[in-house]
């Protein structure tokens, strides 16, 4: 079993930056993929970024070049640095862990709200 707890969401102005962190515990070593997705009510889940056990990263088209995902294997955290935030980045952001690539997921957290204002 894996537990994931997100932190760092909040309100930020357009063009600003925000950093999210996800504390992972449990059988995290069995997960091949760790990452972030976001979801706005009424819309499908959207991959934000993910990192695999080899350190390879994949980003969603809408965030590539602005967001950076990192994994700290000592602290067991998955971090997301978000820069040049846009109004359309407003969403609930979830940390996830999975054995297979997104959209397959085995575990996810409760989410943290990011609101970008004009």
Secondary structure, DSSP 8 states (H G I E B T S, - for coil): -EEEEEE--EEEETT--EEEEEEEEESGGG-SEEEEEEE-TTS--EEEEEEETT--EEE-TTTTTTEEEEEETTTTEEEEEE-S--GGG-EEEEEEEESS-TT--SEE---EEEEEE-
